[in-house]
Amino acid sequence: MDQRYTQLQNWLEQVLPQFEGFDCANWQLLAVSGDASFRRYFRAHSGESTWIAVDAPPAKEDSRPFVTIATELEAAGVSVPHVYQSDFTQGFMLLEDFGDDQYLAQLNDETVNSLYTDALNVLAVMQDCQPSNGRLFPLYDQPLLQREVELFREWFLQGLLELSLDADEQQMVDFLFNYLIDASLEQPTVFVHRDYHSRNLMFRDKQPPGVIDFQDAVEGPITYDLVSLLRDCYISWPDELVYEWVESFRLGLIERGRVMPDSVYFKRWFDLMGAQRHLKAIGIFSRLNIRDGKSGYLADIPRTLGYLIAVAAKTEELQHIAGWLVEKVVPVMRQSPYFDDNVLDDWVVE
């Protein structure tokens, strides 16, 4: 396929013989997928045994956080792929194979309560994860939150839509960013996966969901992973259901000894945290198209923008921004070749 594929294959020929069931004369290495990063994933097959091989070019990806956090989460009882081998110099890892069955493919009206109950139980365990060596995970602080929301302005508004914002509009966007960041920073902090959603949870029958893609974990707001799961950029659920899950999780936090605000204020935390996350996601989806030539995520922008507008519309201080998004930004999207009017109509209420 390419030079790195050949290097990975050579590396696997050195590390796989230690595993029972591996036949060096009869094995295959097949592409599984890529993701929104520069990592690539392959499945090594030999007889009835399989492993996941990761190609993470060292110049582009640092695999050390993945291995460190995998070790911590595994010790805490979270189902993460066991790291069998890693080679940081070459940028290769060999992981336990959780299969291909993402939560996203399993979620429907009949399964969602059961699957989300399992996912929320795992989240509760994960939030209590603390580094065994006493060091904190990187802090989800103001500069990081600021860099994330700026992706929306740089890559979506100015990049993808080619909007020129006047001084008043720049000030309005700044107000939105600062308002959401302030709301994020007032929350208690816990372990945050940072991408805890239906594409990073692997369905395994009669077992807890397998958790993947956690290498960017931080210590951050307590509602961050909750909103990642329940306001998923790739699938949505009625508000009534979402807020039932939110309240159930809040009560669970209290039962585990955490001091939480009342349901109304916790819901506010959840909503505003979601708005911050969705600004980031829209910016990343736009950047993936512009910079990396990955256009598949553009289809998820209308749903994600719909979440953002809904939160702004019911937050008194942000209602003028909801109006601007609907009156200025959505019409530009309708003129763009990237978005379908029918999809926009499904997710954006004008």
C-alpha positions as semicolon CSV with decimal commas, in nm:
position;residue;x (nm);y (nm);z (nm)
1;M;0,000;0,000;0,000
2;D;0,269;0,252;0,107
3;Q;0,597;0,269;0,294
4;R;0,442;0,301;0,640
5;Y;0,214;0,004;0,573
6;T;0,520;-0,203;0,486
7;Q;0,699;-0,083;0,801
8;L;0,395;-0,169;1,012
9;Q;0,376;-0,513;0,855
10;N;0,744;-0,574;0,931
11;W;0,697;-0,460;1,290
12;L;0,398;-0,691;1,338
13;E;0,600;-0,985;1,207
14;Q;0,833;-0,923;1,500
15;V;0,574;-0,875;1,776
16;L;0,285;-1,105;1,682
17;P;0,471;-1,440;1,712
18;Q;0,459;-1,405;2,093
19;F;0,079;-1,453;2,085
20;E;-0,077;-1,797;2,102
21;G;-0,270;-1,869;1,785
22;F;-0,056;-1,656;1,558
23;D;0,061;-1,838;1,245
24;C;0,348;-1,650;1,081
25;A;0,284;-1,832;0,755
26;N;-0,087;-1,756;0,745
27;W;-0,196;-1,408;0,849
28;Q;-0,343;-1,096;0,692
29;L;-0,332;-0,725;0,761
30;L;-0,641;-0,538;0,638
31;A;-0,739;-0,172;0,665
32;V;-1,017;-0,101;0,914
33;S;-1,058;0,276;0,906
34;G;-0,903;0,612;0,959
35;D;-1,052;0,882;1,178
36;A;-1,046;1,259;1,212
37;S;-0,674;1,247;1,290
38;F;-0,369;1,119;1,103
39;R;-0,398;0,775;1,264
40;R;-0,487;0,468;1,060
41;Y;-0,621;0,140;1,190
42;F;-0,567;-0,213;1,057
43;R;-0,687;-0,554;1,167
44;A;-0,436;-0,837;1,183
45;H;-0,598;-1,180;1,129
46;S;-0,445;-1,515;1,203
47;G;-0,676;-1,813;1,234
48;E;-0,944;-1,722;1,489
49;S;-0,734;-1,446;1,646
50;T;-0,745;-1,076;1,563
51;W;-0,563;-0,765;1,682
52;I;-0,586;-0,396;1,597
53;A;-0,268;-0,238;1,463
54;V;-0,240;0,141;1,477
55;D;-0,027;0,352;1,247
56;A;0,026;0,690;1,416
57;P;0,309;0,878;1,237
58;P;0,530;1,028;1,512
59;A;0,563;1,357;1,326
60;K;0,184;1,396;1,334
61;E;0,062;1,196;1,636
62;D;0,204;1,132;1,983
63;S;0,090;0,788;2,101
64;R;0,223;0,824;2,455
65;P;-0,093;0,988;2,597
66;F;-0,305;0,707;2,454
67;V;-0,096;0,439;2,624
68;T;-0,078;0,628;2,954
69;I;-0,451;0,698;2,969
70;A;-0,540;0,345;2,855
71;T;-0,339;0,210;3,148
72;E;-0,515;0,441;3,394
73;L;-0,865;0,370;3,263
74;E;-0,807;-0,005;3,250
75;A;-0,691;0,002;3,612
76;A;-1,007;0,195;3,706
77;G;-1,226;-0,075;3,551
78;V;-1,319;0,095;3,225
79;S;-1,330;-0,132;2,920
80;V;-1,061;0,010;2,695
81;P;-0,850;-0,177;2,439
82;H;-0,555;-0,339;2,613
83;V;-0,224;-0,214;2,473
84;Y;-0,017;-0,522;2,394
85;Q;0,278;-0,347;2,234
86;S;0,383;0,006;2,146
87;D;0,672;0,152;1,952
88;F;0,677;0,529;1,997
89;T;0,979;0,576;1,772
90;Q;0,807;0,425;1,471
91;G;0,456;0,528;1,578
92;F;0,297;0,181;1,597
93;M;0,069;0,017;1,852
94;L;-0,090;-0,325;1,885
95;L;-0,426;-0,323;2,064
96;E;-0,703;-0,553;2,176
97;D;-0,972;-0,585;1,909
98;F;-1,317;-0,465;2,017
99;G;-1,471;-0,535;1,675
100;D;-1,643;-0,293;1,438
101;D;-1,986;-0,254;1,598
102;Q;-2,011;0,109;1,702
103;Y;-2,287;0,226;1,935
104;L;-2,414;0,444;1,653
105;A;-2,522;0,140;1,450
106;Q;-2,703;-0,013;1,748
107;L;-2,895;0,291;1,870
108;N;-3,267;0,308;1,798
109;D;-3,587;0,388;1,989
110;E;-3,598;0,038;2,139
111;T;-3,233;0,012;2,245
112;V;-3,139;0,366;2,341
113;N;-3,240;0,356;2,707
114;S;-3,051;0,037;2,776
115;L;-2,743;0,138;2,578
116;Y;-2,727;0,486;2,726
117;T;-2,773;0,348;3,077
118;D;-2,464;0,133;3,018
119;A;-2,273;0,427;2,870
120;L;-2,368;0,658;3,157
121;N;-2,261;0,396;3,411
122;V;-1,922;0,376;3,240
123;L;-1,902;0,755;3,237
124;A;-1,960;0,765;3,613
125;V;-1,665;0,531;3,666
126;M;-1,449;0,721;3,420
127;Q;-1,514;1,058;3,584
128;D;-1,360;0,929;3,905
129;C;-1,039;0,821;3,732
130;Q;-0,731;0,982;3,887
131;P;-0,372;0,929;3,773
132;S;-0,204;0,662;3,982
133;N;0,120;0,860;3,995
134;G;-0,052;1,164;4,142
135;R;-0,016;1,388;3,837
136;L;-0,329;1,556;3,711
137;F;-0,440;1,522;3,351
138;P;-0,395;1,840;3,144
139;L;-0,641;2,106;3,258
140;Y;-0,930;2,210;3,035
141;D;-0,851;2,574;3,104
142;Q;-0,950;2,907;2,951
143;P;-0,679;2,911;2,681
144;L;-0,775;2,562;2,560
145;L;-1,148;2,641;2,563
146;Q;-1,072;2,963;2,374
147;R;-0,866;2,786;2,108
148;E;-1,151;2,541;2,056
149;V;-1,429;2,796;2,005
150;E;-1,208;3,001;1,774
151;L;-1,221;2,708;1,532
152;F;-1,583;2,806;1,463
153;R;-1,489;3,157;1,352
154;E;-1,173;3,064;1,162
155;W;-1,273;2,745;0,984
156;F;-1,653;2,763;0,957
157;L;-1,758;3,127;0,935
158;Q;-1,452;3,268;0,761
159;G;-1,314;2,953;0,602
160;L;-1,599;2,735;0,481
161;L;-1,867;3,004;0,438
162;E;-1,622;3,284;0,348
163;L;-1,812;3,531;0,565
164;S;-1,655;3,868;0,635
165;L;-1,759;3,974;0,983
166;D;-1,788;4,345;1,058
167;A;-1,675;4,491;1,390
168;D;-2,016;4,446;1,555
169;E;-2,036;4,084;1,442
170;Q;-1,684;4,013;1,567
171;Q;-1,780;4,161;1,903
172;M;-2,097;3,950;1,913
173;V;-1,902;3,631;1,841
174;D;-1,652;3,727;2,110
175;F;-1,939;3,772;2,357
176;L;-2,075;3,427;2,271
177;F;-1,735;3,265;2,319
178;N;-1,667;3,438;2,650
179;Y;-2,014;3,363;2,786
180;L;-1,981;2,992;2,715
181;I;-1,625;2,970;2,844
182;D;-1,723;3,141;3,170
183;A;-2,009;2,893;3,214
184;S;-1,771;2,602;3,151
185;L;-1,515;2,720;3,405
186;E;-1,765;2,747;3,690
187;Q;-1,829;2,372;3,685
188;P;-1,653;2,116;3,908
189;T;-1,379;1,930;3,723
190;V;-1,343;1,557;3,661
191;F;-1,170;1,325;3,416
192;V;-1,299;1,420;3,068
193;H;-1,268;1,179;2,774
194;R;-1,337;1,474;2,542
195;D;-1,498;1,273;2,261
196;Y;-1,742;1,046;2,443
197;H;-2,004;0,973;2,177
198;S;-2,163;0,697;1,972
199;R;-1,870;0,652;1,733
200;N;-1,622;0,608;2,016
201;L;-1,825;0,350;2,207
202;M;-1,808;-0,008;2,081
203;F;-2,108;-0,234;2,132
204;R;-2,022;-0,572;2,283
205;D;-2,314;-0,803;2,361
206;K;-2,372;-0,854;2,736
207;Q;-2,062;-0,650;2,819
208;P;-2,005;-0,283;2,903
209;P;-1,934;-0,065;2,599
210;G;-1,574;-0,052;2,485
211;V;-1,432;0,300;2,508
212;I;-1,187;0,420;2,242
213;D;-1,023;0,744;2,118
214;F;-0,948;0,885;2,463
215;Q;-0,593;1,010;2,404
216;D;-0,693;1,378;2,436
217;A;-0,837;1,335;2,786
218;V;-0,817;1,628;3,027
219;E;-0,943;1,738;3,366
220;G;-1,245;1,950;3,285
221;P;-1,614;2,039;3,333
222;I;-1,835;1,771;3,481
223;T;-2,100;1,796;3,206
224;Y;-1,862;1,780;2,910
225;D;-1,871;1,406;2,839
226;L;-2,238;1,396;2,937
227;V;-2,329;1,644;2,665
228;S;-2,095;1,474;2,415
229;L;-2,301;1,158;2,458
230;L;-2,651;1,300;2,484
231;R;-2,616;1,584;2,228
232;D;-2,422;1,365;1,987
233;C;-2,319;1,531;1,661
234;Y;-2,409;1,209;1,476
235;I;-2,750;1,120;1,623
236;S;-3,016;1,310;1,817
237;W;-3,293;1,238;2,066
238;P;-3,601;1,429;2,186
239;D;-3,537;1,691;2,452
240;E;-3,769;1,518;2,698
241;L;-3,557;1,202;2,689
242;V;-3,229;1,391;2,699
243;Y;-3,322;1,586;3,009
244;E;-3,447;1,271;3,183
245;W;-3,102;1,119;3,133
246;V;-2,937;1,442;3,247
247;E;-3,139;1,452;3,569
248;S;-3,077;1,084;3,637
249;F;-2,703;1,143;3,599
250;R;-2,715;1,448;3,829
251;L;-2,889;1,244;4,098
252;G;-2,628;0,972;4,056
253;L;-2,352;1,226;4,111
254;I;-2,518;1,333;4,435
255;E;-2,549;0,972;4,548
256;R;-2,176;0,931;4,490
257;G;-2,106;1,222;4,722
258;R;-2,062;1,511;4,481
259;V;-2,221;1,848;4,562
260;M;-2,436;1,947;4,266
261;P;-2,667;2,243;4,196
262;D;-3,042;2,200;4,151
263;S;-3,179;2,044;3,834
264;V;-3,243;2,380;3,664
265;Y;-2,889;2,505;3,708
266;F;-2,732;2,172;3,622
267;K;-2,940;2,172;3,301
268;R;-2,801;2,519;3,227
269;W;-2,448;2,387;3,271
270;F;-2,530;2,100;3,035
271;D;-2,683;2,323;2,767
272;L;-2,408;2,584;2,765
273;M;-2,136;2,319;2,774
274;G;-2,300;2,166;2,469
275;A;-2,294;2,499;2,289
276;Q;-1,920;2,532;2,353
277;R;-1,860;2,179;2,229
278;H;-2,072;2,230;1,919
279;L;-1,885;2,544;1,823
280;K;-1,566;2,338;1,836
281;A;-1,717;2,046;1,646
282;I;-1,847;2,266;1,363
283;G;-1,504;2,425;1,333
284;I;-1,331;2,087;1,327
285;F;-1,573;1,945;1,070
286;S;-1,503;2,249;0,850
287;R;-1,127;2,219;0,896
288;L;-1,134;1,851;0,806
289;N;-1,287;1,945;0,473
290;I;-1,070;2,247;0,395
291;R;-0,733;2,131;0,526
292;D;-0,752;1,753;0,513
293;G;-0,989;1,687;0,223
294;K;-1,230;1,491;0,449
295;S;-1,575;1,609;0,344
296;G;-1,782;1,339;0,514
297;Y;-1,822;1,536;0,837
298;L;-1,992;1,831;0,663
299;A;-2,321;1,641;0,668
300;D;-2,318;1,660;1,049
301;I;-2,286;2,039;1,065
302;P;-2,660;2,120;1,027
303;R;-2,756;1,897;1,322
304;T;-2,474;2,041;1,531
305;L;-2,562;2,401;1,438
306;G;-2,924;2,324;1,523
307;Y;-2,818;2,229;1,876
308;L;-2,622;2,555;1,906
309;I;-2,909;2,773;1,785
310;A;-3,158;2,599;2,016
311;V;-2,942;2,668;2,324
312;A;-2,877;3,029;2,225
313;A;-3,248;3,087;2,157
314;K;-3,352;2,982;2,509
315;T;-3,069;3,167;2,685
316;E;-3,176;3,529;2,732
317;E;-2,826;3,672;2,698
318;L;-2,766;3,481;2,373
319;Q;-3,099;3,524;2,195
320;H;-2,966;3,800;1,970
321;I;-2,691;3,564;1,860
322;A;-2,942;3,291;1,780
323;G;-3,122;3,545;1,562
324;W;-2,798;3,638;1,384
325;L;-2,714;3,274;1,316
326;V;-3,058;3,216;1,166
327;E;-3,081;3,541;0,971
328;K;-2,719;3,575;0,852
329;V;-2,537;3,243;0,869
330;V;-2,803;2,991;0,763
331;P;-2,890;3,179;0,438
332;V;-2,521;3,169;0,344
333;M;-2,521;2,795;0,412
334;R;-2,817;2,761;0,177
335;Q;-2,612;2,921;-0,099
336;S;-2,313;2,699;-0,028
337;P;-2,248;2,383;-0,233
338;Y;-2,173;2,196;0,090
339;F;-2,523;2,189;0,239
340;D;-2,860;2,057;0,129
341;D;-3,168;2,273;0,191
342;N;-3,372;1,974;0,305
343;V;-3,111;1,878;0,564
344;L;-3,095;2,236;0,690
345;D;-3,473;2,240;0,716
346;D;-3,459;1,924;0,929
347;W;-3,225;2,070;1,188
348;V;-3,241;2,450;1,182
349;V;-3,564;2,618;1,287
350;E;-3,587;2,961;1,127
